Amino acid sequence: MELEQYLEMVATQIDSLIDRSFGNTWSDLDRASTHLLVAGGKRLRPAVVMLSADAINHGSSSDILPAALSLELIHTFTLVHDDIMDDDTMRRGVPTVHTKWDIPTGILAGDVLYARAFEFLCLAMASEKAKIRAVSMLARACAEICAGQHLDMSFEKRDDVTEDEYFEMAKKKTGMLYAAAAGIGAILAGGTPYQAKNLYQFGLNTGIAFQIQDDLIDLLTSSEKSGKDRASDLRDGKQTLIWIRAREKGIDLSKYKRDLSDADIEEVISILDKVGVIADVKKAATDLVNESNRLLNTLPQSPERELLKDIGKFFVTRSF
Amino acid sequence: MELEQYLEMVATQIDSLIDRSFGNTWSDLDRASTHLLVAGGKRLRPAVVMLSADAINHGSSSDILPAALSLELIHTFTLVHDDIMDDDTMRRGVPTVHTKWDIPTGILAGDVLYARAFEFLCLAMASEKAKIRAVSMLARACAEICAGQHLDMSFEKRDDVTEDEYFEMAKKKTGMLYAAAAGIGAILAGGTPYQAKNLYQFGLNTGIAFQIQDDLIDLLTSSEKSGKDRASDLRDGKQTLIWIRAREKGIDLSKYKRDLSDADIEEVISILDKVGVIADVKKAATDLVNESNRLLNTLPQSPERELLKDIGKFFVTRSF
Protein backbone atom coordinates (compact mmCIF):
# COMPACT_ATOMS: atom_id res chain seq x y z
CA MET A 1 0.00 0.00 0.00
CA GLU A 2 1.15 3.51 -0.75
CA LEU A 3 1.51 5.89 2.20
CA GLU A 4 -1.15 8.18 0.80
CA GLN A 5 -3.71 5.37 0.73
CA TYR A 6 -2.72 4.28 4.21
CA LEU A 7 -3.09 7.79 5.63
CA GLU A 8 -6.48 8.06 3.98
CA MET A 9 -7.57 4.77 5.54
CA VAL A 10 -6.45 5.87 9.02
CA ALA A 11 -8.14 9.24 8.63
CA THR A 12 -11.38 7.53 7.63
CA GLN A 13 -11.26 5.24 10.67
CA ILE A 14 -10.36 8.04 13.07
CA ASP A 15 -12.98 10.38 11.64
CA SER A 16 -15.60 7.67 11.95
CA LEU A 17 -14.66 7.04 15.60
CA ILE A 18 -14.77 10.79 16.27
CA ASP A 19 -18.18 10.95 14.66
CA ARG A 20 -19.53 8.04 16.71
CA SER A 21 -17.99 9.34 19.94
CA PHE A 22 -18.46 13.09 19.63
CA GLY A 23 -21.31 13.28 17.13
CA ASN A 24 -24.03 14.01 19.66
CA THR A 25 -22.71 17.33 20.87
CA TRP A 26 -25.43 19.26 22.57
CA SER A 27 -23.63 21.74 24.83
CA ASP A 28 -21.71 24.78 23.71
CA LEU A 29 -18.56 23.41 25.34
CA ASP A 30 -18.91 20.13 23.43
CA ARG A 31 -19.09 22.10 20.21
CA ALA A 32 -16.02 24.14 21.17
CA SER A 33 -14.09 20.97 22.09
CA THR A 34 -14.79 19.24 18.80
CA HIS A 35 -14.49 22.38 16.64
CA LEU A 36 -10.85 21.82 15.58
CA LEU A 37 -11.09 18.05 15.86
CA VAL A 38 -13.67 17.81 13.09
CA ALA A 39 -12.10 20.60 11.01
CA GLY A 40 -9.70 18.16 9.41
CA GLY A 41 -6.10 17.43 10.15
CA LYS A 42 -4.02 14.69 8.57
CA ARG A 43 -4.27 12.31 11.60
CA LEU A 44 -0.53 11.69 11.37
CA ARG A 45 -0.07 10.78 15.03
CA PRO A 46 -2.82 8.13 14.90
CA ALA A 47 -1.15 6.78 11.76
CA VAL A 48 2.17 6.46 13.61
CA VAL A 49 0.42 4.63 16.50
CA MET A 50 -1.22 2.18 14.11
CA LEU A 51 1.79 1.61 11.87
CA SER A 52 3.99 0.99 14.90
CA ALA A 53 1.52 -1.53 16.29
CA ASP A 54 1.28 -3.35 12.97
CA ALA A 55 5.05 -3.29 12.49
CA ILE A 56 5.32 -5.20 15.78
CA ASN A 57 2.29 -7.44 15.48
CA HIS A 58 0.53 -7.45 12.12
CA GLY A 59 -3.20 -6.76 12.39
CA SER A 60 -3.06 -5.47 15.99
CA SER A 61 -3.77 -1.87 14.99
CA SER A 62 -7.51 -2.45 14.63
CA ASP A 63 -7.65 -3.33 18.36
CA ILE A 64 -6.12 -0.07 19.41
CA LEU A 65 -7.96 2.51 17.32
CA PRO A 66 -9.11 4.33 20.50
CA ALA A 67 -5.44 4.74 21.50
CA ALA A 68 -4.70 6.18 18.07
CA LEU A 69 -7.52 8.67 18.56
CA SER A 70 -6.12 9.46 22.00
CA LEU A 71 -2.94 10.85 20.43
CA GLU A 72 -4.98 13.01 18.06
CA LEU A 73 -6.99 14.34 21.02
CA ILE A 74 -3.82 15.32 22.88
CA HIS A 75 -2.45 16.95 19.74
CA THR A 76 -5.67 18.93 19.31
CA PHE A 77 -5.75 19.99 22.96
CA THR A 78 -2.23 21.41 22.60
CA LEU A 79 -3.28 23.28 19.44
CA VAL A 80 -6.28 24.82 21.21
CA HIS A 81 -4.19 26.01 24.17
CA ASP A 82 -1.21 27.09 22.03
CA ASP A 83 -3.49 29.17 19.82
CA ILE A 84 -4.57 31.12 22.92
CA MET A 85 -0.97 31.67 24.03
CA ASP A 86 0.26 32.61 20.56
CA ASP A 87 -2.96 34.48 19.75
CA ASP A 88 -3.37 32.72 16.42
CA THR A 89 -6.68 33.32 14.68
CA MET A 90 -6.85 30.59 12.01
CA ARG A 91 -6.16 26.88 12.19
CA ARG A 92 -7.15 24.05 9.83
CA GLY A 93 -8.92 26.67 7.74
CA VAL A 94 -11.33 27.71 10.51
CA PRO A 95 -11.18 30.32 13.27
CA THR A 96 -9.32 29.10 16.36
CA VAL A 97 -11.46 28.10 19.35
CA HIS A 98 -10.74 31.16 21.49
CA THR A 99 -11.40 33.39 18.46
CA LYS A 100 -14.76 31.80 17.67
CA TRP A 101 -15.74 31.53 21.35
CA ASP A 102 -13.58 33.22 24.01
CA ILE A 103 -10.46 32.50 26.06
CA PRO A 104 -12.23 30.76 28.99
CA THR A 105 -14.05 28.45 26.56
CA GLY A 106 -10.78 27.81 24.72
CA ILE A 107 -9.07 26.80 27.96
CA LEU A 108 -11.95 24.49 28.90
CA ALA A 109 -12.27 23.02 25.41
CA GLY A 110 -8.61 22.01 25.54
CA ASP A 111 -9.05 20.60 29.04
CA VAL A 112 -11.99 18.45 27.86
CA LEU A 113 -9.95 16.99 24.97
CA TYR A 114 -7.13 16.29 27.43
CA ALA A 115 -9.49 14.24 29.61
CA ARG A 116 -11.04 12.41 26.68
CA ALA A 117 -7.58 11.37 25.48
CA PHE A 118 -6.98 9.39 28.67
CA GLU A 119 -10.50 7.94 28.55
CA PHE A 120 -9.93 6.67 25.01
CA LEU A 121 -6.50 5.27 25.79
CA CYS A 122 -8.13 3.05 28.43
CA LEU A 123 -10.54 1.72 25.80
CA ALA A 124 -7.82 0.12 23.66
CA MET A 125 -7.96 -3.67 23.48
CA ALA A 126 -4.64 -4.60 25.04
CA SER A 127 -3.35 -5.99 28.34
CA GLU A 128 -4.03 -3.83 31.38
CA LYS A 129 -0.30 -3.76 32.06
CA ALA A 130 0.45 -2.40 28.60
CA LYS A 131 -2.28 0.18 28.96
CA ILE A 132 -0.89 1.48 32.25
CA ARG A 133 2.53 1.83 30.59
CA ALA A 134 0.85 3.68 27.75
CA VAL A 135 -1.01 6.04 30.13
CA SER A 136 2.28 6.81 31.89
CA MET A 137 4.06 7.45 28.62
CA LEU A 138 1.31 9.73 27.35
CA ALA A 139 1.17 11.69 30.61
CA ARG A 140 4.94 12.10 30.57
CA ALA A 141 4.75 13.36 26.98
CA CYS A 142 2.07 15.90 27.93
CA ALA A 143 4.22 17.38 30.70
CA GLU A 144 7.15 17.64 28.27
CA ILE A 145 5.01 19.27 25.57
CA CYS A 146 4.10 21.99 28.07
CA ALA A 147 7.76 22.49 28.91
CA GLY A 148 8.49 22.72 25.17
CA GLN A 149 5.80 25.31 24.56
CA HIS A 150 7.06 27.30 27.55
CA LEU A 151 10.61 27.23 26.19
CA ASP A 152 9.33 28.26 22.76
CA MET A 153 7.55 31.28 24.26
CA SER A 154 10.54 32.21 26.42
CA PHE A 155 12.69 32.24 23.28
CA GLU A 156 10.53 35.06 21.88
CA LYS A 157 12.12 37.39 24.42
CA ARG A 158 15.66 36.43 23.40
CA ASP A 159 17.84 36.77 20.33
CA ASP A 160 20.69 34.48 21.35
CA VAL A 161 18.99 31.08 21.30
CA THR A 162 21.44 28.37 20.30
CA GLU A 163 20.81 25.42 17.99
CA ASP A 164 21.05 23.07 20.96
CA GLU A 165 18.35 25.04 22.73
CA TYR A 166 16.17 24.96 19.62
CA PHE A 167 16.53 21.19 19.33
CA GLU A 168 15.72 20.77 23.04
CA MET A 169 12.55 22.81 22.53
CA ALA A 170 11.52 20.96 19.35
CA LYS A 171 12.15 17.63 21.06
CA LYS A 172 9.80 18.52 23.89
CA LYS A 173 7.20 20.46 21.96
CA THR A 174 6.80 18.12 18.99
CA GLY A 175 9.14 15.16 19.27
CA MET A 176 7.73 13.77 22.52
CA LEU A 177 4.21 13.26 21.16
CA TYR A 178 5.47 11.41 18.07
CA ALA A 179 7.74 9.41 20.37
CA ALA A 180 4.73 8.54 22.53
CA ALA A 181 2.69 7.69 19.41
CA ALA A 182 5.27 5.19 18.18
CA GLY A 183 6.08 3.92 21.69
CA ILE A 184 2.43 3.43 22.64
CA GLY A 185 1.72 1.59 19.39
CA ALA A 186 4.63 -0.75 20.13
CA ILE A 187 3.69 -1.28 23.79
CA LEU A 188 0.00 -1.96 23.14
CA ALA A 189 0.90 -4.41 20.37
CA GLY A 190 3.01 -6.39 22.85
CA GLY A 191 6.43 -5.30 21.57
CA THR A 192 9.61 -6.03 23.51
CA PRO A 193 11.19 -3.19 25.52
CA TYR A 194 13.94 -3.04 22.88
CA GLN A 195 11.42 -2.66 20.05
CA ALA A 196 9.41 -0.09 22.00
CA LYS A 197 12.58 1.87 22.74
CA ASN A 198 13.62 1.93 19.09
CA LEU A 199 10.19 2.99 17.90
CA TYR A 200 10.04 5.65 20.63
CA GLN A 201 13.40 7.02 19.46
CA PHE A 202 12.26 6.91 15.84
CA GLY A 203 9.18 8.95 16.79
CA LEU A 204 11.26 11.42 18.76
CA ASN A 205 13.67 12.19 15.92
CA THR A 206 11.10 12.26 13.14
CA GLY A 207 9.00 14.51 15.39
CA ILE A 208 11.85 17.00 15.64
CA ALA A 209 12.19 16.87 11.86
CA PHE A 210 8.43 17.44 11.62
CA GLN A 211 8.81 20.62 13.69
CA ILE A 212 11.61 21.93 11.49
CA GLN A 213 9.43 21.33 8.44
CA ASP A 214 6.54 23.07 10.23
CA ASP A 215 8.75 26.13 10.66
CA LEU A 216 9.51 26.07 6.92
CA ILE A 217 5.82 25.69 6.07
CA ASP A 218 4.94 28.64 8.31
CA LEU A 219 7.17 30.79 6.10
CA LEU A 220 6.81 29.19 2.67
CA THR A 221 3.19 28.05 2.41
CA SER A 222 0.22 30.33 1.77
CA SER A 223 -2.52 30.62 4.39
CA GLU A 224 -5.02 29.23 1.89
CA LYS A 225 -3.02 26.04 1.62
CA SER A 226 -1.87 25.67 5.25
CA GLY A 227 -5.15 26.82 6.78
CA LYS A 228 -3.35 28.92 9.40
CA ASP A 229 -1.77 32.34 9.91
CA ARG A 230 1.24 32.70 7.59
CA ALA A 231 4.61 33.81 8.96
CA SER A 232 3.22 33.90 12.50
CA ASP A 233 6.62 32.65 13.71
CA LEU A 234 8.34 35.73 12.33
CA ARG A 235 5.59 37.99 13.67
CA ASP A 236 5.99 36.45 17.15
CA GLY A 237 9.79 36.42 16.95
CA LYS A 238 9.95 32.64 17.39
CA GLN A 239 13.53 31.44 17.45
CA THR A 240 13.21 28.75 14.83
CA LEU A 241 16.11 26.96 13.20
CA ILE A 242 15.55 29.30 10.25
CA TRP A 243 15.99 32.33 12.51
CA ILE A 244 19.09 30.89 14.18
CA ARG A 245 20.80 29.86 10.93
CA ALA A 246 19.95 33.26 9.42
CA ARG A 247 21.55 34.96 12.42
CA GLU A 248 24.68 32.85 11.93
CA LYS A 249 24.85 34.23 8.40
CA GLY A 250 24.56 37.78 9.72
CA ILE A 251 20.88 38.24 8.85
CA ASP A 252 18.77 39.82 11.57
CA LEU A 253 15.12 38.82 11.21
CA SER A 254 13.92 40.83 14.19
CA LYS A 255 12.86 43.72 11.97
CA TYR A 256 10.15 41.38 10.63
CA LYS A 257 8.60 40.95 14.08
CA ARG A 258 5.25 42.40 13.00
CA ASP A 259 2.25 41.61 10.79
CA LEU A 260 3.77 40.98 7.39
CA SER A 261 2.37 41.55 3.90
CA ASP A 262 2.85 38.93 1.19
CA ALA A 263 5.52 41.18 -0.32
CA ASP A 264 7.39 41.32 3.01
CA ILE A 265 7.31 37.54 3.22
CA GLU A 266 8.61 37.14 -0.34
CA GLU A 267 11.43 39.53 0.55
CA VAL A 268 12.43 37.43 3.57
CA ILE A 269 12.33 34.21 1.56
CA SER A 270 14.46 35.67 -1.18
CA ILE A 271 17.08 36.93 1.32
CA LEU A 272 17.21 33.57 3.09
CA ASP A 273 17.33 31.63 -0.16
CA LYS A 274 20.25 33.65 -1.44
CA VAL A 275 22.50 32.71 1.49
CA GLY A 276 21.34 29.09 1.50
CA VAL A 277 19.45 29.13 4.82
CA ILE A 278 16.33 27.48 3.44
CA ALA A 279 18.31 24.65 1.85
CA ASP A 280 20.39 24.27 5.02
CA VAL A 281 17.36 23.93 7.24
CA LYS A 282 15.71 21.48 4.84
CA LYS A 283 18.87 19.39 4.95
CA ALA A 284 18.86 19.34 8.77
CA ALA A 285 15.35 17.90 8.73
CA THR A 286 16.13 15.33 6.04
CA ASP A 287 19.30 14.18 7.82
CA LEU A 288 17.31 13.60 11.01
CA VAL A 289 14.75 11.49 9.21
CA ASN A 290 17.36 9.41 7.40
CA GLU A 291 19.08 8.75 10.69
CA SER A 292 15.92 7.79 12.55
CA ASN A 293 14.65 5.63 9.70
CA ARG A 294 17.76 3.50 10.17
CA LEU A 295 16.49 2.65 13.69
CA LEU A 296 13.60 0.84 12.03
CA ASN A 297 15.93 -1.74 10.54
CA THR A 298 15.96 -3.41 13.97
CA LEU A 299 12.31 -4.38 13.35
CA PRO A 300 11.33 -7.39 11.24
CA GLN A 301 10.81 -6.61 7.56
CA SER A 302 7.14 -5.73 6.89
CA PRO A 303 5.06 -3.39 4.70
CA GLU A 304 4.25 -1.33 7.82
CA ARG A 305 7.92 -0.85 8.62
CA GLU A 306 8.41 0.56 5.13
CA LEU A 307 5.37 2.80 5.53
CA LEU A 308 6.90 4.15 8.75
CA LYS A 309 10.00 5.08 6.76
CA ASP A 310 7.76 6.70 4.15
CA ILE A 311 5.97 8.71 6.83
CA GLY A 312 9.32 10.01 8.05
CA LYS A 313 10.18 11.12 4.53
CA PHE A 314 6.73 12.64 4.09
CA PHE A 315 7.20 14.69 7.28
CA VAL A 316 10.06 16.60 5.67
CA THR A 317 8.71 16.90 2.13
CA ARG A 318 5.12 17.96 2.80
CA SER A 319 4.28 21.54 1.92
CA PHE A 320 1.42 21.92 4.45
CA MET B 1 -8.36 8.99 65.82
CA GLU B 2 -10.01 12.37 65.54
CA LEU B 3 -10.63 13.74 62.05
CA GLU B 4 -8.34 16.68 62.71
CA GLN B 5 -5.41 14.39 63.51
CA TYR B 6 -6.18 12.23 60.50
CA LEU B 7 -6.26 15.20 58.12
CA GLU B 8 -2.98 16.41 59.56
CA MET B 9 -1.42 13.01 58.98
CA VAL B 10 -2.61 12.89 55.36
CA ALA B 11 -1.42 16.45 54.75
CA THR B 12 2.02 15.55 56.11
CA GLN B 13 2.28 12.50 53.86
CA ILE B 14 1.04 14.36 50.78
CA ASP B 15 3.30 17.34 51.45
CA SER B 16 6.25 15.04 51.85
CA LEU B 17 5.49 13.28 48.56
CA ILE B 18 5.10 16.67 46.86
CA ASP B 19 8.42 17.75 48.28
CA ARG B 20 10.19 14.60 47.11
CA SER B 21 8.54 14.70 43.68
CA PHE B 22 8.49 18.40 42.91
CA GLY B 23 11.24 19.70 45.19
CA ASN B 24 13.87 20.07 42.51
CA THR B 25 12.15 22.69 40.46
CA TRP B 26 14.60 24.40 38.19
CA SER B 27 12.52 25.84 35.38
CA ASP B 28 10.18 28.79 35.62
CA LEU B 29 7.28 26.59 34.51
CA ASP B 30 8.04 24.07 37.26
CA ARG B 31 7.87 26.87 39.79
CA ALA B 32 4.57 28.11 38.35
CA SER B 33 3.13 24.58 38.40
CA THR B 34 3.99 23.96 42.02
CA HIS B 35 3.21 27.50 43.23
CA LEU B 36 -0.33 26.78 44.46
CA LEU B 37 0.42 23.15 45.25
CA VAL B 38 2.96 24.07 47.93
CA ALA B 39 0.99 27.09 49.18
CA GLY B 40 -1.08 24.88 51.44
CA GLY B 41 -4.53 23.49 51.02
CA LYS B 42 -6.22 21.03 53.33
CA ARG B 43 -5.61 17.97 51.11
CA LEU B 44 -9.23 16.93 51.57
CA ARG B 45 -9.49 14.96 48.34
CA PRO B 46 -6.40 12.87 49.15
CA ALA B 47 -7.93 12.25 52.59
CA VAL B 48 -11.12 10.94 50.97
CA VAL B 49 -9.08 8.64 48.69
CA MET B 50 -7.17 7.22 51.64
CA LEU B 51 -10.12 6.89 54.01
CA SER B 52 -12.15 5.14 51.32
CA ALA B 53 -9.33 2.69 50.66
CA ASP B 54 -8.90 1.95 54.35
CA ALA B 55 -12.65 1.62 54.88
CA ILE B 56 -12.58 -1.17 52.27
CA ASN B 57 -9.28 -2.78 53.14
CA HIS B 58 -7.61 -1.58 56.31
CA GLY B 59 -4.00 -0.48 55.77
CA SER B 60 -4.24 -0.30 51.98
CA SER B 61 -4.05 3.49 51.89
CA SER B 62 -0.28 3.58 52.31
CA ASP B 63 0.06 1.69 49.00
CA ILE B 64 -1.90 4.27 47.09
CA LEU B 65 -0.47 7.56 48.32
CA PRO B 66 0.48 8.56 44.73
CA ALA B 67 -3.18 8.14 43.74
CA ALA B 68 -4.21 10.38 46.64
CA LEU B 69 -1.75 13.00 45.39
CA SER B 70 -3.17 12.57 41.90
CA LEU B 71 -6.55 13.89 43.09
CA GLU B 72 -4.86 16.90 44.70
CA LEU B 73 -3.01 17.59 41.44
CA ILE B 74 -6.24 17.55 39.45
CA HIS B 75 -7.88 19.80 42.01
CA THR B 76 -4.98 22.25 41.80
CA PHE B 77 -4.97 22.23 38.01
CA THR B 78 -8.67 23.19 38.02
CA LEU B 79 -7.95 26.02 40.49
CA VAL B 80 -5.16 27.39 38.30
CA HIS B 81 -7.33 27.38 35.18
CA ASP B 82 -10.48 28.60 36.98
CA ASP B 83 -8.55 31.52 38.45
CA ILE B 84 -7.70 32.64 34.91
CA MET B 85 -11.32 32.34 33.78
CA ASP B 86 -12.73 34.04 36.87
CA ASP B 87 -9.82 36.50 37.03
CA ASP B 88 -9.24 35.84 40.73
CA THR B 89 -6.07 37.36 42.14
CA MET B 90 -5.57 35.56 45.48
CA ARG B 91 -5.74 31.86 46.38
CA ARG B 92 -4.41 29.99 49.42
CA GLY B 93 -3.07 33.32 50.64
CA VAL B 94 -0.79 33.86 47.65
CA PRO B 95 -1.23 35.54 44.25
CA THR B 96 -2.85 33.25 41.68
CA VAL B 97 -0.53 31.75 39.05
CA HIS B 98 -1.62 33.94 36.15
CA THR B 99 -1.34 37.01 38.41
CA LYS B 100 2.20 36.19 39.54
CA TRP B 101 3.28 35.02 36.07
CA ASP B 102 0.96 35.57 33.08
CA ILE B 103 -2.00 33.87 31.40
CA PRO B 104 0.05 31.65 29.05
CA THR B 105 2.14 30.40 31.96
CA GLY B 106 -1.05 29.85 34.00
CA ILE B 107 -2.54 27.74 31.21
CA LEU B 108 0.65 25.68 30.91
CA ALA B 109 1.10 25.32 34.68
CA GLY B 110 -2.38 23.81 34.90
CA ASP B 111 -1.67 21.56 31.94
CA VAL B 112 1.50 20.26 33.62
CA LEU B 113 -0.36 19.41 36.84
CA TYR B 114 -3.00 17.65 34.75
CA ALA B 115 -0.35 15.41 33.19
CA ARG B 116 1.38 14.73 36.50
CA ALA B 117 -1.92 13.59 38.00
CA PHE B 118 -2.17 10.73 35.51
CA GLU B 119 1.50 9.88 35.98
CA PHE B 120 1.06 9.60 39.74
CA LEU B 121 -2.14 7.58 39.45
CA CYS B 122 -0.16 4.95 37.52
CA LEU B 123 2.36 4.76 40.38
CA ALA B 124 -0.15 3.47 42.93
CA MET B 125 0.51 -0.05 44.18
CA ALA B 126 -2.62 -1.83 43.01
CA SER B 127 -3.64 -4.27 40.29
CA GLU B 128 -3.21 -2.98 36.73
CA LYS B 129 -6.88 -3.64 36.13
CA ALA B 130 -7.90 -1.48 39.08
CA LYS B 131 -5.54 1.26 37.93
CA ILE B 132 -7.03 1.36 34.44
CA ARG B 133 -10.50 1.69 36.00
CA ALA B 134 -9.14 4.50 38.17
CA VAL B 135 -7.59 6.30 35.18
CA SER B 136 -10.92 6.07 33.34
CA MET B 137 -12.84 7.36 36.33
CA LEU B 138 -10.46 10.28 36.85
CA ALA B 139 -10.52 11.22 33.17
CA ARG B 140 -14.32 11.08 33.16
CA ALA B 141 -14.38 13.33 36.23
CA CYS B 142 -12.06 15.86 34.56
CA ALA B 143 -14.34 16.18 31.54
CA GLU B 144 -17.32 16.70 33.85
CA ILE B 145 -15.48 19.31 35.92
CA CYS B 146 -14.90 21.31 32.74
CA ALA B 147 -18.58 21.04 31.87
CA GLY B 148 -19.43 22.23 35.40
CA GLN B 149 -17.12 25.22 35.20
CA HIS B 150 -18.58 26.08 31.80
CA LEU B 151 -22.12 25.92 33.20
CA ASP B 152 -21.05 28.04 36.17
CA MET B 153 -19.69 30.73 33.85
CA SER B 154 -22.73 30.58 31.57
CA PHE B 155 -24.91 31.21 34.64
CA GLU B 156 -23.20 34.59 35.12
CA LYS B 157 -25.04 35.84 32.05
CA ARG B 158 -28.44 34.73 33.36
CA ASP B 159 -30.70 35.62 36.27
CA ASP B 160 -33.19 32.77 35.99
CA VAL B 161 -31.02 29.78 36.97
CA THR B 162 -33.11 27.16 38.75
CA GLU B 163 -32.13 25.12 41.79
CA ASP B 164 -31.98 22.01 39.61
CA GLU B 165 -29.54 23.73 37.30
CA TYR B 166 -27.43 24.86 40.25
CA PHE B 167 -27.28 21.30 41.61
CA GLU B 168 -26.35 19.97 38.17
CA MET B 169 -23.51 22.49 37.99
CA ALA B 170 -22.27 21.78 41.54
CA LYS B 171 -22.40 18.04 40.88
CA LYS B 172 -20.16 18.41 37.85
CA LYS B 173 -17.88 21.15 39.10
CA THR B 174 -17.21 19.83 42.60
CA GLY B 175 -19.13 16.62 43.22
CA MET B 176 -17.47 14.58 40.47
CA LEU B 177 -13.95 14.98 41.84
CA TYR B 178 -14.98 13.93 45.36
CA ALA B 179 -16.92 11.05 43.77
CA ALA B 180 -13.78 10.04 41.89
CA ALA B 181 -11.69 10.40 45.07
CA ALA B 182 -13.92 8.01 47.01
CA GLY B 183 -14.49 5.70 44.04
CA ILE B 184 -10.78 5.48 43.17
CA GLY B 185 -9.89 4.74 46.81
CA ALA B 186 -12.43 1.91 46.81
CA ILE B 187 -11.36 0.50 43.43
CA LEU B 188 -7.62 0.55 44.17
CA ALA B 189 -8.22 -1.11 47.56
CA GLY B 190 -9.98 -3.97 45.78
CA GLY B 191 -13.55 -3.05 46.75
CA THR B 192 -16.55 -4.76 45.15
CA PRO B 193 -18.47 -2.85 42.46
CA TYR B 194 -21.27 -2.33 45.01
CA GLN B 195 -18.88 -0.81 47.56
CA ALA B 196 -17.21 1.34 44.93
CA LYS B 197 -20.61 2.55 43.73
CA ASN B 198 -21.73 3.51 47.23
CA LEU B 199 -18.50 5.33 48.01
CA TYR B 200 -18.67 7.08 44.64
CA GLN B 201 -22.20 8.25 45.42
CA PHE B 202 -21.14 9.33 48.91
CA GLY B 203 -18.36 11.43 47.37
CA LEU B 204 -20.71 12.93 44.82
CA ASN B 205 -23.26 14.14 47.38
CA THR B 206 -20.79 15.36 49.97
CA GLY B 207 -18.97 17.12 47.14
CA ILE B 208 -22.13 19.02 46.24
CA ALA B 209 -22.53 19.92 49.92
CA PHE B 210 -18.89 21.06 49.89
CA GLN B 211 -19.65 23.41 47.01
CA ILE B 212 -22.66 24.90 48.80
CA GLN B 213 -20.48 25.50 51.87
CA ASP B 214 -17.82 27.05 49.61
CA ASP B 215 -20.43 29.52 48.36
CA LEU B 216 -21.25 30.41 51.98
CA ILE B 217 -17.57 30.81 52.83
CA ASP B 218 -17.05 33.10 49.85
CA LEU B 219 -19.60 35.45 51.39
CA LEU B 220 -19.08 34.95 55.12
CA THR B 221 -15.35 34.45 55.64
CA SER B 222 -12.76 37.21 55.55
CA SER B 223 -10.03 37.13 52.90
CA GLU B 224 -7.41 36.87 55.63
CA LYS B 225 -8.95 33.62 56.83
CA SER B 226 -9.96 32.10 53.48
CA GLY B 227 -6.84 33.20 51.62
CA LYS B 228 -8.86 34.21 48.56
CA ASP B 229 -10.88 37.11 47.12
CA ARG B 230 -13.97 37.67 49.31
CA ALA B 231 -17.43 37.86 47.75
CA SER B 232 -16.00 37.15 44.31
CA ASP B 233 -19.17 35.13 43.56
CA LEU B 234 -21.33 38.23 44.04
CA ARG B 235 -18.88 40.35 42.07
CA ASP B 236 -18.99 37.87 39.17
CA GLY B 237 -22.76 37.38 39.45
CA LYS B 238 -22.40 33.63 40.10
CA GLN B 239 -25.78 31.97 40.45
CA THR B 240 -25.12 30.20 43.73
CA LEU B 241 -27.79 28.56 45.86
CA ILE B 242 -27.62 31.70 48.01
CA TRP B 243 -28.40 33.87 45.00
CA ILE B 244 -31.25 31.61 43.86
CA ARG B 245 -32.86 31.32 47.31
CA ALA B 246 -32.54 35.08 47.78
CA ARG B 247 -34.29 35.63 44.46
CA GLU B 248 -37.10 33.33 45.58
CA LYS B 249 -37.52 35.63 48.60
CA GLY B 250 -37.71 38.66 46.32
CA ILE B 251 -34.16 39.85 46.93
CA ASP B 252 -32.24 40.87 43.84
CA LEU B 253 -28.48 40.52 44.40
CA SER B 254 -27.52 41.78 40.95
CA LYS B 255 -26.91 45.29 42.25
CA TYR B 256 -23.93 43.82 44.13
CA LYS B 257 -22.28 42.67 40.90
CA ARG B 258 -19.18 44.82 41.47
CA ASP B 259 -16.15 45.09 43.75
CA LEU B 260 -17.63 45.23 47.24
CA SER B 261 -16.39 46.96 50.39
CA ASP B 262 -16.56 45.16 53.74
CA ALA B 263 -19.56 47.35 54.61
CA ASP B 264 -21.34 46.28 51.41
CA ILE B 265 -20.73 42.65 52.27
CA GLU B 266 -22.05 43.10 55.82
CA GLU B 267 -25.15 44.71 54.35
CA VAL B 268 -25.78 41.74 52.06
CA ILE B 269 -25.28 39.26 54.88
CA SER B 270 -27.65 41.13 57.15
CA ILE B 271 -30.36 41.25 54.45
CA LEU B 272 -29.99 37.55 53.71
CA ASP B 273 -29.90 36.61 57.38
CA LYS B 274 -33.11 38.48 58.11
CA VAL B 275 -35.12 36.45 55.60
CA GLY B 276 -33.49 33.19 56.59
CA VAL B 277 -31.56 32.54 53.35
CA ILE B 278 -28.25 31.80 55.07
CA ALA B 279 -29.87 29.29 57.44
CA ASP B 280 -31.82 27.73 54.54
CA VAL B 281 -28.72 27.21 52.44
CA LYS B 282 -26.80 25.80 55.41
CA LYS B 283 -29.63 23.33 55.95
CA ALA B 284 -29.55 22.22 52.31
CA ALA B 285 -25.87 21.35 52.68
CA THR B 286 -26.35 19.56 56.00
CA ASP B 287 -29.28 17.52 54.68
CA LEU B 288 -27.17 16.35 51.74
CA VAL B 289 -24.37 15.22 54.03
CA ASN B 290 -26.70 13.39 56.40
CA GLU B 291 -28.25 11.60 53.49
CA SER B 292 -24.96 10.61 51.89
CA ASN B 293 -23.45 9.54 55.21
CA ARG B 294 -26.22 6.93 55.43
CA LEU B 295 -24.77 5.31 52.28
CA LEU B 296 -21.69 4.47 54.30
CA ASN B 297 -23.67 2.11 56.51
CA THR B 298 -23.42 -0.43 53.70
CA LEU B 299 -19.67 -0.68 54.48
CA PRO B 300 -18.33 -2.81 57.37
CA GLN B 301 -17.98 -0.95 60.66
CA SER B 302 -14.48 0.61 60.97
CA PRO B 303 -12.79 3.72 62.37
CA GLU B 304 -12.21 4.91 58.79
CA ARG B 305 -15.90 4.60 57.95
CA GLU B 306 -16.66 6.89 60.91
CA LEU B 307 -13.95 9.32 59.81
CA LEU B 308 -15.58 9.48 56.38
CA LYS B 309 -18.82 10.50 58.08
CA ASP B 310 -16.88 13.08 60.09
CA ILE B 311 -15.33 14.47 56.92
CA GLY B 312 -18.82 14.89 55.46
CA LYS B 313 -19.90 16.83 58.54
CA PHE B 314 -16.69 18.86 58.43
CA PHE B 315 -17.38 19.84 54.82
CA VAL B 316 -20.52 21.71 55.88
CA THR B 317 -19.30 23.19 59.17
CA ARG B 318 -15.85 24.50 58.14
CA SER B 319 -15.55 28.26 57.97
CA PHE B 320 -12.72 28.32 55.39
Interface residues (C-beta under 8 A of the other chain):
Chain A: S27 D28 L29 H81 I84 M85 I103 P104 T105 I107 L108 G110 D111 V112 Y114 A115 R116 A117 F118 E119 L121 C122 S127 E128 K129 K131 I132 V135 S136 L138 A139 R140 C142 A143 C146 A147 Q149 H150 M153 S154
Chain B: S27 D28 L29 H81 I84 M85 I103 P104 T105 I107 L108 G110 D111 V112 Y114 A115 R116 A117 F118 E119 L121 C122 S127 E128 K129 K131 I132 V135 S136 L138 A139 R140 C142 A143 C146 A147 Q149 H150 M153 S154
